[in-house]
Structure formats: structure tokens, C-alpha cells
Amino acid sequence: IETIDSQMVLHGRLVYAWLPLLVILLQAFQGSFAKGCCHDNNGGCGPNALCSEDPTTSAVKCTCKTGYTNTGSGVHVVCKDSCTIKNGGCGPHAACSHHAKTNAVICTFNIPANAKWTQNGVTVAGGHEQGSATNQLYYPHGLFVDDDQTVIIADLMNHRIMQWKNGDTTNGQVVAGGKGAGNGLHQLKWPIDVLIDKETDSLIICDWGNQRVVRWSCRRDARQGEILIPNVHCWGLAMDEQRYLYVSNYRKQEVRRYRLGEKNGTRVAGGNCKGDDLKQLNFPTYLFVDRQQNVYVSDRNNYRVMKWTKGAKEGIVVAGGHGRGCSLAQLNQAYGIFVDTLGTLYVADSGNHRVMRWTQGDKKQGTVIAGENGTGAGTNQFHYLRGLSFDRHGNLYVTDEDNSRVQRFSIETHC
């Protein structure tokens, strides 16, 4: 019996002595198995998903890649092209496609040729007289409408960029500037246009009073911006799908295209002194760039909108160009512009207090889709327009400068 007890004690001591080594070996095997899980057939996640592993349990987790949506469950992930599921969330009046580099969903507006909009707008930002409170704007100019209908506004005289969430018409939020007029990196001076660079989740701003283009992170803790392009008399901004930045320069009467980080850029429109020739511009303001990199320019003091195809030496008149006036063939200072997938052009005809539409091929005259009811603050009126855009559902947004508000005109659903 004593011999048996001694052997049991010895065996117990041996097991105890080997236990740390066994733990190490098990951990090594576990790490080896874990490493092999995602490397073996992507962990069973399929070609459109990313495979990752829990460092503690080694459990595989499948996450759909950018541009794909999980149509399965949390346990059994099935990744399908987002554009095949409810049109990628783009809405009924947009075409869904993917970014060439990131594969992110892109919603391209596909507004019906016969579309109509309600004639009484709804105020979605400001509208409480001129002021600097968070429920006010002071001479709003350029605007950008995000996929979730959040509106980003260049609040000129308040030296700030404001964000107004969809459904919250009570107060906006300062997302850049708002520290008084100045040239510090934490300040803006008369910002006049703004857009969102989704790849870096940042705002790009034409800081007009400081003659610079700046970038400002959308993160809540961002307290200052960085200068992208110094010493430029900018007005309008646009970005194409390849993330080239386009900037209008009203002093040099030109539009330039920049790679982000580049200081000089390449001229893509104008630059031949001030004038009304087809190769000239006279105070270019807002811009639009389509998927073919055609550049549309509001040529304010020539009372026209110009289209410059990629590589062209001169532009084409696509709206106005018949002198200053209020007929359907004329414009009175064009500002915000937008072009849909059909090539239809929409123009903020500021001096005539109306929004105009020019269909492709019809350069003789346009049609009025909103306003032209006299100058005023009524729901169907404007008092000088500036920025213009659409959301992915086809609703129209306009900055109504002297009324210090942004108006939304809903597209009629039967179109």
C-alpha cells in the first residue's frame, strides 16, 4: 500500500511539474489553429467578407466588405452586393454604383425628366432671422447634402460651418469655425462653400476671406483645420469620384483641378483673362463635376453656365448666355448648380429669385421649377439664392441668402 501511495504521489508531482509546459503547448497549438482559421478558405466567410478571430476564444467572425450587405444572420453571414438590395439605399431616383477604389456605394441622381417639386418649401435650417445662435444663419452660401439628408452649410457671416440633422429643424451644430473671424487654424473668415470627403471623413472648405482651402476633420474632438491650398481666391468646390478637388478662382477667372496635397493644380476651365468668349470666364462661382469629369461652371457675370469637357480648350454654353434678364432664355447671376444622370442642369438663378432647369440639348430656354413668385420670405419665395443641391431621393435644397435659411422642396412622388 505504501508503495502504491508513493507511486501516486510521484505521478502527481510529475503531472504538476509538466503542467506549465502543457499549458504552453496548448497555447501554441491554439495560436496555430487560430492562425490557420482565417488563412484556410477565409475562415468559411466567403469571398465578399473579411475574416477575423477572437483572440481569446479563436472564434471566427465574418464581416461584409465595403459595398456588400449581410443578408444572412449574425452567425451565418451572407454578403451580397449592396446595390442589389433596395438599390443600396439610394432611393427611387438614384442609380447605385460602386467607387472604383474603395467599392463604397455611390448614389447617382436619376431624376425623371418630367419631375416636379412641391411649390411650397419647408425650412430645414435657420429661418429665425439673421443671427449667430445655433438656430440661426447669417447669409448662408454653399451647402452639401449627405446621404442621410444631413445638411452642411457655409454660414458666411458667422464664420462657421453648420450641420443640421434630418428631422431636427430646431438647432444646428457648429462643425468648423465659429470662433470669430480670423486666420488661425481654428478660425474661418467668410466661408463660402463646403463639401464632404467621405474617404477621410472630413470637410473641405473654401475659406474665402482667408484666400485658402482648408480641411477640417468631422470628428467631434477636432478643434482646428489644416491648409490644403493657400493663396487662392476660391469660391466654388467640387470633388470627382477619383477624389480630385476642383476649385474656382474668381480673380484668375479659372477652375483648377488638384490632387489632394497638391498646391498648384491643373487648369481645366477658363484662365484666359476676363471676358465672354467661349474660352473665357467672368467671375466663376459654384461648380459641378460629373462622372466623366466634365466641369460645369456658374459664369456669374456672363449670366450663363458653361460646360468644359475633359481636356477641352473652350467651354460650351449650356444655360443662359443671352445677357442679363428674366426670360426663360436668360439668367441673372447664376450661383449653385447641379447636374443629374440624364444631363439635366439645375441652376440657382439668384437675381431672378428662382430655380431653373435646362434639359440636355435644349439650350434655348429652361423652365422654372421653384420660386419666381416675387422677392419675399414666403414658403414659395426666395430673396437671393446661393447654394443648390439634391438629396438621394430627389428632394431639392436651396440656400435662401437674405432670408438666412435653407429650404427643401420635396419631389412629387407620382413622378
C-alpha positions as CSV (number, residue, x, y, z in Angstrom):
1,I,0.0,0.0,0.0
2,E,2.8,2.4,0.9
3,T,4.4,1.6,-2.5
4,I,1.2,2.4,-4.3
5,D,0.8,5.7,-2.4
6,S,4.4,6.6,-3.1
7,Q,3.8,6.0,-6.9
8,M,0.6,8.1,-6.9
9,V,2.5,11.0,-5.2
10,L,5.3,10.7,-7.7
11,H,2.9,10.7,-10.6
12,G,1.1,13.7,-9.1
13,R,4.3,15.5,-8.8
14,L,5.3,14.7,-12.3
15,V,2.0,15.9,-13.7
16,Y,2.3,19.1,-11.6
17,A,5.8,19.6,-12.9
18,W,4.7,19.2,-16.5
19,L,1.6,21.3,-16.2
20,P,3.2,24.6,-17.2
21,L,4.7,23.0,-20.2
22,L,1.4,21.5,-21.2
23,V,-0.3,25.0,-20.9
24,I,2.4,26.5,-23.1
25,L,2.0,23.7,-25.7
26,L,-1.8,24.1,-25.7
27,Q,-1.5,27.8,-26.2
28,A,1.0,27.3,-29.0
29,F,-1.4,24.8,-30.7
30,Q,-4.3,27.1,-30.1
31,G,-2.4,30.0,-31.7
32,S,-1.5,27.8,-34.6
33,F,-5.1,26.7,-35.1
34,A,-6.3,30.3,-34.8
35,K,-3.8,31.5,-37.3
36,G,-4.9,28.8,-39.6
37,C,-8.7,29.5,-39.4
38,C,-8.8,32.7,-41.4
39,H,-6.0,31.6,-43.6
40,D,-7.8,28.5,-44.6
41,N,-10.6,29.3,-47.1
42,N,-11.0,32.7,-45.5
43,G,-12.5,31.0,-42.4
44,G,-15.5,30.0,-44.5
45,C,-16.6,33.6,-44.7
46,G,-16.8,33.7,-48.5
47,P,-15.1,36.0,-51.0
48,N,-17.1,39.1,-50.1
49,A,-16.4,39.1,-46.4
50,L,-13.4,39.9,-44.1
51,C,-12.4,37.2,-41.6
52,S,-11.2,38.0,-38.1
53,E,-10.7,35.9,-34.9
54,D,-11.4,36.5,-31.3
55,P,-8.0,36.5,-29.5
56,T,-9.5,34.6,-26.5
57,T,-11.8,32.0,-28.0
58,S,-10.4,31.9,-31.6
59,A,-13.9,32.1,-32.8
60,V,-14.2,33.3,-36.4
61,K,-16.1,36.5,-37.2
62,C,-17.2,37.3,-40.7
63,T,-17.8,41.0,-41.7
64,C,-19.0,42.0,-45.1
65,K,-16.6,44.1,-47.1
66,T,-17.3,47.7,-48.1
67,G,-20.1,47.7,-50.7
68,Y,-21.6,44.5,-49.5
69,T,-24.6,43.9,-47.2
70,N,-25.2,40.9,-44.9
71,T,-28.5,39.2,-45.9
72,G,-28.0,36.3,-43.5
73,S,-27.6,36.4,-39.8
74,G,-25.0,37.3,-37.2
75,V,-23.9,33.7,-37.1
76,H,-24.3,32.8,-40.8
77,V,-23.1,35.8,-42.7
78,V,-24.1,36.1,-46.4
79,C,-22.6,39.1,-48.2
80,K,-24.4,40.4,-51.3
81,D,-23.7,43.4,-53.4
82,S,-25.4,46.4,-51.6
83,C,-26.7,47.8,-54.9
84,T,-28.8,44.7,-55.4
85,I,-30.6,45.3,-52.0
86,K,-33.1,48.1,-52.0
87,N,-30.9,49.9,-54.6
88,G,-28.1,50.3,-52.0
89,G,-30.3,52.7,-50.0
90,C,-30.0,55.2,-52.8
91,G,-33.8,55.8,-53.1
92,P,-36.0,55.6,-56.1
93,H,-34.5,58.5,-58.0
94,A,-30.8,57.5,-57.9
95,A,-28.6,54.9,-59.6
96,C,-26.5,52.7,-57.3
97,S,-22.8,52.0,-58.2
98,H,-19.5,51.4,-56.5
99,H,-16.4,53.6,-56.0
100,A,-13.6,52.4,-58.3
101,K,-11.1,52.3,-55.5
102,T,-12.9,51.8,-52.2
103,N,-16.0,49.9,-53.6
104,A,-18.2,52.1,-51.4
105,V,-21.7,52.6,-52.6
106,I,-22.2,55.7,-54.8
107,C,-25.7,57.1,-55.3
108,T,-26.0,59.0,-58.6
109,F,-29.2,61.0,-59.0
110,N,-31.6,59.8,-61.7
111,I,-34.3,62.4,-61.5
112,P,-37.2,61.7,-64.0
113,A,-37.2,64.2,-67.0
114,N,-40.8,65.2,-66.1
115,A,-40.2,65.5,-62.3
116,K,-42.0,68.2,-60.4
117,W,-41.5,69.6,-56.9
118,T,-43.9,71.0,-54.3
119,Q,-44.0,74.7,-54.8
120,N,-44.0,75.5,-51.0
121,G,-40.7,74.8,-49.4
122,V,-40.0,73.7,-45.9
123,T,-37.3,75.4,-43.8
124,V,-34.8,72.8,-42.7
125,A,-32.2,75.2,-41.3
126,G,-32.3,78.7,-40.0
127,G,-35.3,80.8,-40.8
128,H,-35.2,82.7,-37.5
129,E,-33.8,86.0,-38.9
130,Q,-30.1,86.8,-39.1
131,G,-28.1,85.8,-36.1
132,S,-25.4,83.7,-34.5
133,A,-27.5,81.4,-32.3
134,T,-27.5,77.7,-33.2
135,N,-31.0,78.0,-34.6
136,Q,-29.9,80.9,-36.9
137,L,-27.9,81.5,-40.0
138,Y,-26.4,84.7,-41.4
139,Y,-26.1,84.9,-45.2
140,P,-25.8,81.1,-45.8
141,H,-24.0,80.2,-49.1
142,G,-22.8,76.8,-50.3
143,L,-24.3,73.6,-49.0
144,F,-23.7,69.9,-49.1
145,V,-26.4,67.3,-48.6
146,D,-25.2,64.0,-47.2
147,D,-26.7,60.5,-47.9
148,D,-28.7,60.6,-44.6
149,Q,-30.1,64.1,-45.6
150,T,-27.8,65.9,-43.1
151,V,-27.2,69.4,-44.5
152,I,-23.8,71.0,-44.2
153,I,-23.9,74.8,-44.7
154,A,-21.3,77.5,-45.2
155,D,-22.6,80.1,-42.7
156,L,-20.8,83.1,-44.3
157,M,-21.2,86.0,-41.8
158,N,-20.9,83.8,-38.7
159,H,-17.6,82.5,-39.9
160,R,-18.5,78.9,-39.4
161,I,-19.8,75.7,-40.9
162,M,-23.1,74.4,-39.6
163,Q,-24.6,70.9,-39.6
164,W,-28.3,70.3,-39.5
165,K,-29.5,66.7,-39.0
166,N,-32.5,65.5,-40.9
167,G,-35.7,66.0,-38.8
168,D,-34.1,68.4,-36.4
169,T,-35.1,71.8,-37.6
170,T,-34.7,73.5,-34.2
171,N,-30.9,73.8,-33.8
172,G,-27.8,73.1,-35.9
173,Q,-24.4,72.2,-34.7
174,V,-21.1,74.1,-35.3
175,V,-18.7,71.6,-37.0
176,A,-15.9,74.1,-38.1
177,G,-15.0,77.6,-37.1
178,G,-17.4,79.6,-35.0
179,K,-14.5,81.3,-33.1
180,G,-14.9,84.7,-34.7
181,A,-13.4,85.9,-38.0
182,G,-9.6,85.2,-38.2
183,N,-6.8,83.4,-39.9
184,G,-5.9,80.9,-37.2
185,L,-6.3,77.3,-38.0
186,H,-9.2,77.2,-35.5
187,Q,-10.9,80.0,-37.3
188,L,-12.6,80.8,-40.6
189,K,-13.4,84.1,-42.3
190,W,-16.4,84.2,-44.6
191,P,-16.5,80.5,-45.6
192,I,-18.4,80.3,-48.9
193,D,-18.5,76.7,-50.0
194,V,-18.1,73.3,-48.3
195,L,-18.1,69.6,-49.3
196,I,-17.5,66.3,-47.5
197,D,-14.6,64.0,-48.4
198,K,-16.1,60.7,-47.3
199,E,-12.8,58.7,-47.6
200,T,-11.2,60.8,-44.9
201,D,-14.4,61.8,-43.1
202,S,-13.6,65.4,-43.3
203,L,-14.9,68.8,-44.5
204,I,-13.2,70.7,-47.3
205,I,-14.0,74.4,-47.1
206,C,-13.4,77.4,-49.3
207,D,-12.3,79.9,-46.6
208,W,-13.0,82.9,-48.8
209,G,-11.9,85.7,-46.5
210,N,-8.6,84.0,-45.9
211,Q,-8.0,83.1,-49.5
212,R,-7.4,79.4,-48.8
213,V,-8.9,76.0,-49.0
214,V,-8.9,74.1,-45.7
215,R,-9.7,70.6,-44.5
216,W,-11.4,70.0,-41.2
217,S,-12.0,66.6,-39.6
218,C,-15.6,65.6,-38.9
219,R,-14.6,64.1,-35.6
220,R,-16.2,65.7,-32.6
221,D,-12.9,66.5,-31.0
222,A,-11.5,68.3,-34.0
223,R,-10.6,71.9,-32.9
224,Q,-8.8,73.1,-36.0
225,G,-8.3,72.6,-39.6
226,E,-5.3,72.3,-42.0
227,I,-4.5,74.3,-45.1
228,L,-4.8,72.3,-48.3
229,I,-4.3,75.2,-50.8
230,P,-3.0,78.6,-49.7
231,N,-3.3,81.9,-51.6
232,V,-6.2,81.1,-53.7
233,H,-9.2,83.3,-54.4
234,C,-11.6,80.4,-54.2
235,W,-15.4,80.4,-54.4
236,G,-16.8,77.0,-55.5
237,L,-15.6,73.5,-54.7
238,A,-16.3,70.1,-56.2
239,M,-14.8,66.6,-56.0
240,D,-15.0,63.8,-58.5
241,E,-15.1,60.0,-57.9
242,Q,-11.3,59.8,-58.2
243,R,-11.1,62.4,-55.3
244,Y,-9.7,65.2,-57.5
245,L,-10.6,68.5,-56.0
246,Y,-11.9,71.3,-58.3
247,V,-11.7,74.9,-57.2
248,S,-13.0,78.0,-58.9
249,N,-10.8,81.2,-58.7
250,Y,-12.8,84.3,-59.3
251,R,-9.7,86.5,-59.6
252,K,-7.8,84.4,-62.1
253,Q,-11.1,83.6,-63.9
254,E,-10.4,79.9,-64.0
255,V,-11.1,76.5,-62.5
256,R,-8.2,74.2,-61.4
257,R,-8.1,70.5,-60.5
258,Y,-5.9,69.3,-57.7
259,R,-4.7,66.0,-56.3
260,L,-5.2,66.3,-52.5
261,G,-1.9,67.6,-51.1
262,E,-1.0,69.3,-54.4
263,K,-0.6,73.1,-54.3
264,N,-0.6,74.2,-58.0
265,G,-3.1,72.0,-59.7
266,T,-4.1,71.9,-63.4
267,R,-6.3,74.4,-65.2
268,V,-9.4,72.8,-66.5
269,A,-11.6,75.8,-67.4
270,G,-11.0,79.5,-68.2
271,G,-7.7,81.2,-67.4
272,N,-7.7,83.4,-70.5
273,C,-8.4,86.7,-68.8
274,K,-11.9,88.0,-68.0
275,G,-14.3,88.0,-70.9
276,D,-17.3,86.4,-72.6
277,D,-15.5,84.3,-75.2
278,L,-16.1,80.6,-75.0
279,K,-12.6,80.1,-73.6
280,Q,-13.1,82.8,-71.0
281,L,-15.0,83.3,-67.7
282,N,-16.2,86.3,-65.8
283,F,-16.4,85.7,-62.1
284,P,-16.8,81.9,-61.8
285,T,-18.7,80.9,-58.7
286,Y,-20.1,77.4,-58.0
287,L,-19.1,74.1,-59.7
288,F,-20.3,70.7,-60.5
289,V,-18.3,67.8,-61.9
290,D,-20.0,64.7,-63.4
291,R,-18.7,61.1,-63.6
292,Q,-17.0,61.8,-66.9
293,Q,-15.1,64.7,-65.3
294,N,-16.9,67.3,-67.3
295,V,-16.8,70.6,-65.4
296,Y,-19.8,72.8,-65.1
297,V,-19.2,76.4,-64.1
298,S,-21.6,79.1,-63.0
299,D,-20.2,82.1,-65.0
300,R,-21.9,84.7,-62.9
301,N,-21.1,88.0,-64.7
302,N,-21.6,86.5,-68.1
303,Y,-25.1,85.3,-67.0
304,R,-24.6,81.8,-68.1
305,V,-23.5,78.3,-67.1
306,M,-20.5,76.7,-69.0
307,K,-19.6,73.1,-69.6
308,W,-16.0,72.2,-70.1
309,T,-15.4,68.6,-71.3
310,K,-12.3,66.9,-70.1
311,G,-9.2,68.3,-71.9
312,A,-11.2,71.0,-73.8
313,K,-9.7,74.4,-74.6
314,E,-13.0,76.1,-74.6
315,G,-16.4,75.7,-73.0
316,I,-20.0,75.2,-74.2
317,V,-22.9,77.4,-73.1
318,V,-25.4,75.1,-71.5
319,A,-27.7,77.7,-69.9
320,G,-28.3,81.4,-70.4
321,G,-25.7,83.4,-72.4
322,H,-28.2,85.9,-73.7
323,G,-27.4,88.7,-71.4
324,R,-28.9,89.6,-68.0
325,G,-32.6,89.2,-67.9
326,C,-35.6,87.3,-66.6
327,S,-36.9,85.5,-69.7
328,L,-36.7,81.7,-69.8
329,A,-33.7,82.0,-72.0
330,Q,-31.8,84.2,-69.6
331,L,-30.2,84.2,-66.1
332,N,-29.5,87.0,-63.7
333,Q,-26.4,85.8,-61.8
334,A,-26.1,82.1,-61.6
335,Y,-24.8,80.5,-58.4
336,G,-25.4,76.9,-57.2
337,I,-25.7,74.3,-60.0
338,F,-26.4,70.6,-60.1
339,V,-26.4,68.0,-63.0
340,D,-28.3,64.7,-62.8
341,T,-27.6,61.5,-64.6
342,L,-29.7,62.5,-67.6
343,G,-27.5,65.6,-68.1
344,T,-30.3,67.9,-66.9
345,L,-28.9,71.1,-65.4
346,Y,-30.4,72.9,-62.4
347,V,-29.4,76.5,-61.6
348,A,-29.9,78.8,-58.7
349,D,-30.9,81.9,-60.7
350,S,-30.2,84.3,-57.9
351,G,-31.2,87.7,-59.2
352,N,-34.5,86.3,-60.6
353,H,-35.2,84.5,-57.2
354,R,-35.9,81.2,-58.9
355,V,-34.5,77.7,-59.6
356,M,-34.2,76.9,-63.3
357,R,-34.0,73.5,-65.2
358,W,-32.3,73.0,-68.5
359,T,-32.7,69.7,-70.2
360,Q,-29.8,68.3,-72.2
361,G,-29.9,69.5,-75.8
362,D,-32.3,72.3,-75.1
363,K,-30.0,75.3,-74.8
364,K,-32.6,77.9,-76.0
365,Q,-34.5,78.2,-72.7
366,G,-35.2,76.5,-69.4
367,T,-38.2,76.0,-67.2
368,V,-38.8,77.3,-63.7
369,I,-39.2,74.5,-61.0
370,A,-39.3,76.7,-57.9
371,G,-39.7,80.3,-57.0
372,E,-40.3,83.3,-59.4
373,N,-43.1,84.5,-57.1
374,G,-41.5,87.8,-56.3
375,T,-38.9,88.6,-53.7
376,G,-40.0,87.7,-50.2
377,A,-39.9,85.3,-47.2
378,G,-43.0,83.2,-48.2
379,T,-42.7,79.4,-48.5
380,N,-42.8,79.8,-52.3
381,Q,-40.4,82.7,-52.4
382,F,-36.7,83.5,-52.3
383,H,-34.6,86.5,-51.6
384,Y,-31.4,85.8,-53.5
385,L,-30.3,82.2,-53.9
386,R,-26.8,80.8,-53.4
387,G,-26.2,77.1,-52.9
388,L,-28.3,74.3,-54.5
389,S,-28.3,70.6,-54.2
390,F,-30.4,67.4,-54.1
391,D,-30.6,64.5,-51.7
392,R,-30.6,60.9,-52.9
393,H,-34.5,60.9,-53.0
394,G,-34.6,63.8,-55.5
395,N,-35.6,66.5,-53.0
396,L,-34.3,70.0,-53.8
397,Y,-32.3,72.1,-51.3
398,V,-31.6,75.8,-51.7
399,T,-29.8,78.3,-49.5
400,D,-32.0,81.4,-49.4
401,E,-29.4,84.0,-48.5
402,D,-31.2,87.1,-47.4
403,N,-33.9,85.1,-45.6
404,S,-31.0,83.3,-43.8
405,R,-32.5,79.9,-44.3
406,V,-32.3,76.6,-46.2
407,Q,-35.4,75.5,-48.0
408,R,-36.3,71.9,-49.0
409,F,-38.7,71.3,-51.9
410,S,-40.0,67.7,-51.9
411,I,-40.1,65.8,-55.2
412,E,-43.7,64.8,-56.1
413,T,-43.9,61.0,-55.6
414,H,-46.1,60.3,-58.6
415,C,-43.2,61.3,-61.0
